[in-house]
Amino acid sequence: MSETLVRVSEIADYAYCRRSWWLRRVAGYRPANTRALQHGTIFHRQHGTVVRRAVWGRRIALALFFVVVAIFAYWLVGSA
């Protein structure tokens, strides 16, 4: 019995387009636009980095906002 490794990315490829998966996995065809695919991979990696930084920036901004509100509330209560 031969064990074949199926990666998660292959399952995603299959779910997206069965024919494309079959051409690549079974028939052995490779895409002709490998350079464009590489550029797309680089772009998506860079975009992911930007998104992660934006998420962390938002978290920090919200934390600072709550700290300022807490200080302001403490100041209001303490001055009364």
C-alpha positions in Angstrom: 0.0 0.0 0.0 1.4 3.4 -1.0 0.8 6.3 1.3 0.3 9.7 -0.4 0.8 12.9 1.6 -1.9 15.4 1.0 -1.2 18.9 2.2 -3.8 21.3 3.5 -3.0 23.7 0.6 -3.9 20.9 -1.8 -7.3 20.5 -0.2 -7.8 24.2 -0.5 -6.8 24.0 -4.2 -9.2 21.1 -4.7 -12.0 23.0 -3.0 -11.3 26.1 -5.2 -10.9 24.2 -8.5 -11.0 20.5 -8.8 -9.7 20.6 -12.4 -6.7 22.7 -11.5 -5.9 20.3 -8.7 -6.2 17.3 -11.0 -4.0 18.9 -13.7 -1.3 19.7 -11.2 -1.4 16.6 -9.0 -2.5 13.8 -11.3 -1.6 14.9 -14.8 1.7 16.6 -13.7 1.1 19.9 -15.4 2.8 23.0 -14.0 1.5 26.6 -14.4 3.2 28.7 -17.1 3.0 31.9 -15.1 5.3 30.9 -12.2 6.8 34.3 -12.1 3.4 36.0 -11.6 2.5 33.4 -9.0 5.7 34.2 -7.1 5.0 37.9 -7.2 1.5 37.2 -5.9 2.9 35.1 -3.1 5.2 37.9 -2.1 2.4 40.5 -2.3 0.2 38.4 -0.1 2.9 37.9 2.5 3.6 41.7 2.6 -0.1 42.4 2.9 -0.4 39.9 5.7 2.4 41.8 7.6 0.6 45.1 7.1 -2.7 43.6 8.4 -1.0 42.1 11.4 0.6 45.5 12.2 -2.7 47.3 11.8 -4.4 44.8 14.2 -1.8 45.3 16.8 -1.9 49.1 16.3 -5.7 49.0 16.9 -5.3 46.9 20.0 -2.7 49.3 21.4 -4.9 52.3 20.6 -7.9 50.8 22.3 -5.8 49.9 25.4 -4.5 53.4 25.6 -8.0 54.8 25.2 -9.3 52.7 28.1 -6.3 53.8 30.2 -7.0 57.4 29.5 -10.8 56.9 30.3 -9.9 55.2 33.5 -7.5 58.0 34.6 -10.1 60.6 33.7 -12.8 58.7 35.6 -10.5 58.4 38.6 -9.7 62.1 38.4 -13.5 63.0 38.3 -14.3 60.7 41.3 -11.3 61.8 43.3 -11.9 65.5 42.9 -15.5 65.3 44.1 
